[in-house]
């Protein structure tokens, strides 16, 4: 493991307190990795707090404006990959890796001889249960059955602890920054799994300290988050239409099911939420974002 250079790329925006927990956990890893904090123009003192850590292995970069999680990861990967790293370890700012999380990923990296698309950790809630939003997919339509074994094949995973060889970004491109938020991780990991074997590593565990845990669904989420779902329903069209007829049928079934759930939700504002779903779907049909590549 000693000859492999790893950089953890952490994207943040106005969540200084939980970011510092993430950075402390990264500093306590059993194997060494540099840390890149990509700040989406936070206004809560993040820059000063990171500077106060005085960690020589930590690099801070501000994007200058809020690019969303998708744009932040594209920015951070481009910046970190310009340095001589072999692997990038991607994570959100509310990811708290256990001390051996990276070591477990690197053991599988060595066992596979680096011949894989990505490796994903097991994401837990603070109470120790699995985070449903971060359950990896065995197929485009079905979650993995469980976390038994040293490595489990998967086709999609989130950016909550994802280890990727830098060569994969050169070969397949960056996450789509135009997505802004949601589905950028699913789309990127699926792009790789179409041609490369990819795996979940159950022994690599992280806590995902989400403020709003649960699956992504406008029918069940908090009202203050409804407007942002326009990106979710738009971006999912780009992801699933690449799967052909099955993908289109999945999209229609999901959006119809979410619409039905909205109609049954007693909190009201049904027309507003159903409009978000189907305007997002229509925008996705017209949406053809560009995949950018490293130089």
Helices and strands as residue ranges (DSSP letters): E 6-12, H 16-27, E 34-39, H 46-51, E 58-62, H 68-81, E 87-92, E 95-97, H 101-111, E 119-124, G 132-134, E 137-139, E 142-143, E 152-153, E 162-165, H 166-172, G 177-179, H 184-193, E 199-208, G 223-228, H 229-241, H 245-264, H 270-286
